[in-house]
Amino acid sequence: MRFGKHLLAKPPTQRMIPEIRTVNNLTLLKKFVDFPFQLYKNHPYWVPPLKASEMAWLQASKNPAFEHSEVELFLAFQNGKIVGRVAAIINHEETKRLGHRHARFGWLDFIDDADVSSALMLALEIWAKKQNCTRLKGPDGFNSLDKSGMLVEGFDQMGAMTTIYNFEYYPKHLKSLGFEKELEWLEIQSQLPDKIPEKITKAANLLKERYHLQVRRPNSKVEMIGFGKMVFKMLHETYQHLPVFVPISEAQQAFYIKNYIGLLPPKFVCVVENETEGPVGFGLTMPNMAKAMQKANGKLFPFGFFHLLRAQYSNDSGDLTLIGVKEEWRKKGIHSLIFTEIGDSFTKLGYQYFNVNPMLEDNQNVLTLWKEFDHKIHKRRRTFYKNLA
């Protein structure tokens, strides 16, 4: 199957219409996973994923998300060389929530060539229309816990293990192809003081007394599993109102707990409980793994595991990965209590600053929390959509 659309001025002699192939075997899947390692080779800000994890995540036999998702992977070739890739996803849990079918696209990477980006997105549109989808949107993963949002500002900032890094030309290509802004997220980087200011800790203690709260952390890896189940229960309660939220199946939850949450050191998990209602908020953090992931360069062995392990104990920064507070407790200061606990943990570890994972630009409840810290918005990312008439 060959197709392409001329978008940007280019002499006809330079046009090489890409060939689009679907990924239908492990050899092509490996090429799909390997492509960004070629595209971003030696890039100072791109953070490589672990290849084994990517391979597992994109196989129906290993990722339970396939139980309720339709997936197609595409590769773009020019002169026998891979020049782009993209994944097409329909999450049927999202279809139930919306009442109509939206196709997601993710794992989007391509060289700076309008014919390549056009061919990839046209392949997505054709596939999505055949699946009776009314909209194409992304970049997104299988659900709201996967990497989402294309970088539109902050190209000179270090990427993160949990977010997408992309070249500056990516959003320009999507705009030329008729895609419009869907949602936008902000990422904050904040300096940490040597000690959390006394007025903040006093406010946190008063909050605990007033609402009869206690902060709990798991004491062992075994207890982390139980905390993981609690976190997912609260995740559904606290995130279900967000436009990006998709219900996460029990099989997926078990997968995340086993492969991610269960591996976190207990000191990076924080749950706030009321003495009568039980858990009312949570925060998940982790050491900043960006530099360690760069050193690992996609492989755990022979030395990647050492770099990742070392980053847990020797680091200058941490990441706030997930935070959730029950709706009826959001105006009572629970967010600030969680941030105080996290900030205190980070300062005791000697961290100099921390990064906050993407927050929706209109989430004022969270954005106003940083007024007490020296902070800056250092990245913006965006999802795009195109209606399929």
N, C-alpha and C positions, 0 to 999 in steps of 0.2 A: 504494500500500500504506500503510495507516494502522494504527497500533497504539500502545498506551501502557499503563502500569500505574501506578496511584495508590500512591505509596509514603509520602509525607509528608503530614501533615494540610494541606489546602488547601480553601477554600470552593469548591463545585462551579462557581460562576459564574466563577471565575478559571482553570479548567482549559481549556487549549487543546491538544488531543492533536496532537502533531507529525506531519507527513507525512515519511516516509522515502523518499528517492530514491537510486537507485544512480548513480554517476558513470559515464556512458557516452559522454562527448565532451569535447573540450578546453575548452569553455566552462565546464562543470561542474567539470572538474579545476582550472581556474584559480580558481573560487570555493572549491573545497576547500582549495587552498593559501592563498588570501587570508583565509579565515575567522579564524585566530588573530591576524592583524594588526588586525582589528577588535576582537576579544575582549580583547586585551592592549594596545590603543592607549595610548601614553604610560605604560605600566607601568614602574616604575623597575628591576625585576629581570628581566623577561622579555627574552631575547636572540633577536631575529628571525633565522630562517634566510635564506639567499639563495633568493629565489623561483625563479630559473632552475634551481638545483640541486634544489629540491623537485619542480619540474615534471618534470625529467629522471628523478629517482629513482622516480617513480610512473608511468612509462611503460614498457611492455614493449619498445618499440622502442629504448630508451636504457639501460635497466638490465638487465644480464645475469642478475640474481637471478630475473627472471621466467621464465627458462629452466627452472627447477625449482621454481617457486612458483605457487600459485593465489592470486589477489588480487581482492578486491571492495572498492570504496570506497563509503561511505554518507554522505549529507548529511541533516540534519534541518531541516525548514522549519516555521515558524509564521507564519501570515498573509503568506506569500510571502517571509519573511526567514529567512536561514540562522541557526540557533541551535545547531548542533552538527555534528560530523563524526567519522568513525572509519574505519580501514582494517582489513579482515579478511585474514589471510594464512595459507596452509598451505605450509610449506617441506618439500618432499618429501625433502630431505637429512636433515631432522630426523626425518621419519617412518621413514626407513631406520634411523636411529640408535636410535630409541625402540622400533620395532616396532609402533607404533600411531600414529594420526593425532591431532595436537593442532592446534587453530586458535589463531593468535596475533592479538591486536588491538594496533594502534598508531595514531599520529596522532589520539589521542583528545582532543577539546576540546568543551566544551559550556557553555552558560549555567547558572546556578545554579537549575535547574528540574528537579524529580524526574521529571516526565513526559518531558522531553527525554532525560535520561540513561537512563531506563528504555526508551524507544523505541529508542535507539541500540543498547543492549546486547541487547535482544530481537531486533533485526535480526541482530546477530552470532550469537546462539544459533541462530536459525532457519537461517541460512546454514551454520553449522558442523555442525548436525545433518544437513542435507541432504548435506553432504560426508562424513558418517560419522565425524565427529570425536568423541573421547571426552572431550576437555577444551578449555576456552576459557581463555586465559591472556594476560597482558600487564600494562602496555604493553611491547611489543617491536617490533623492526623485522624485517627479513628474516633477519638473523643477529645474532651477538653483537657485531658491530662497529657496528651501528646504535644509535640512541638507545633506551635501555631504562630501565624503572623509574620509577614515579610518585613524585614528591616527597611525603614525609610529614612531614618536619621541615626547617626552614631556608627557610621562605617569605620571610623578610626578608633573605635572602642573594642576591647577584648570581648569576644563572644562568650557564651556560657554553654555548659554541658546540656542544659535543659531548654535552650532556645535555638532558633534558626539564625545563622549568619548568612548573608548573601551579598553579592556585589551590588554597587550602586545602580547599575543599569537594569537590574531585574524589574523594579516597579515602573520604570520608564517603558519597558517593553509591554507590560500588562496594560498600562494606560493607553498605549498606541493600539492595542488589540480590543479596546472598548470596555475594559474592566473598570469598575468604579469602586470607591471606598465603601467598605461594609462597616468594619469596626476598627478602632485604633487603641493601642495600648502604650502606656508609658513605663519606662524602667528607671528606677531611682538608685543612685549610688550615694551613700552617706558615710561621712567620717565618724569614727567612733571616738568618744573621749576616753581618757585613761580610766575614768570611773563615771558611772551613770550619775548625773546631777541629783543632788539630794532632794530637790523639789519634785522630781519625777518619781523617785522611789517612795517618798512620803505619800504622793498622790496614789501610787499603786497600793500601798499598804492600807490607806483609807478605803480604797475601793474594795479590797478584800474584806475588811471589817463590815462595811455597810451592806454588802450583798452576800456575806457569808460564803466567800470563795476560797478555794485553795488551788494551788498549781501543782499538778502531778507530772512526774516524768517516769518512764519505765525504768526498772532496775536491772533488767537483763534482756538478752536477745529473745528469750521465750516470751517475756511480757510484752516485747515489742510487737509480736504477732497479734496479741489481744488489742493493743493500742491501735494497730493498723486497721482492724475491723471496726473499732470505734470511730476512727478518723473517717472511714468511708461512709459510715452511717451519717455522720455529721456533714460530710461533704455533700451528700444528696440533699440534706435539709437546708444547708446554707448556700448552695450554688444553684439550686433548681430554678431560681428566678432569673438567672443570667441568660442572655440570648445565646451564648455559646455552649450552654450546658447540655450534655447528652447523658442519660442514665447509663451507669456502668454495671454490667452484669456481675453476678457473684463469682463466676469463673474468672472474669477479668480482674476483679478485686483480689482474688487469691493470687493471681499472677503478679500483680503490682506489689502485693505484700511480700511475696516470696523473693522477688527479684530486685526490689527497690527499698520499700519501707523497712522490711525486716533486716536489711543490711546496714541501716543507719545506726551509728552509735547512739545509745539512749539519751545522751546529753543534748542531742539535737532535736528532740521531740518535746513539745510542751502542750499540756491539756489543762484547761481551766474548768473547774467543777463547782457547781453550787451544791450546798449540802442537801437540798431537797430534790432539785431537778437533775442532778448529775452533770455530765459534760455540757458546757454552753459555748465553748470555743476551743480552737486548737491552732498550733503553729508547727510547721515542719521546716526545718532548716538543714543546712549541710555545709561542709567546708567548700570553699570555691575550688572546683576541680579543673578549671580551664587549662592551666599550665600543665598539670599532671596529664590531662587527656592529650594535650599537644605532644608531650614527651612519649606517651604510649603509642601515639599515631595509629590508633585503631586496633591495637593488639594487646591482649592481656599478658601474653608470654612472648619472650622470656622475661622482659623487664617491665612491661606495662603495669602489672599488678603491684610491683614495688613502688612505682611512682604514685599510683592511686592510693595505696596504703599510707605512704609517707605524707601525702597531702592532708590526711585526716589528723595528723599530729603536728605537722609543721606547715603553717600557713599564715598569711597576713590578712585574709578576708573570709567572710562567710556569705552564704546566699540564703535569703528567705524564700523558700520554694512555694509553700502553700500556707494560707491562713484562712480560717473560717470562723464565723460567729453567728449563733442563732439570731434570727431576725429580731425577736423581742428583746434581745440583749445588746443590740448594736449601738444604741444610744446611751448605754450605761458605762461606756469606757473600757469594754473588754478588749477591744483592739489595742488600746494603749497599754493595758496590763500585759498582754502577750508580747508586745514590742519591748516593754521594759524587761521582761524576763529573758527574752532573746538577746537584747542588747547587753544585759548583765553577763550572760553566758559567754558572749563573744568577747567582751572586754577581759574576762578572766582567762580566756584562751590567748589573749594578746593580739587579737585581730585589730587592724587599724581602720578598716572600713567594712561595710557590708553592702550587698547588692540585693535589690528587691525584684523578684520576678515580675513579668508584665502585669500591669493593672489597667483596667479599662479607664480611658481618659475622663469619664464622667463619675468615677468612683470617689466622690469627695470625702466619704467617711474615712477612707484610708489615706488619701492624698494629704489631708490636713494634719495627719499625725506627725509629719516630718518637720513641722515648724520649730520643734525644739532641738533639731539636729542640723549640723552643717551638711546640706545635701544639694544634689543637682539632678535634674532629669537628663540622663546621658544617652538614652536611646528611645526611639519611637518605632513601633512596628504596626503593620496594618494588614487586615484581610481584605480581599477584593471579591466582587461578585459580578456576574453577568447573567441577565435573565435570558432564558432560552425560549424564545417565542416560536 
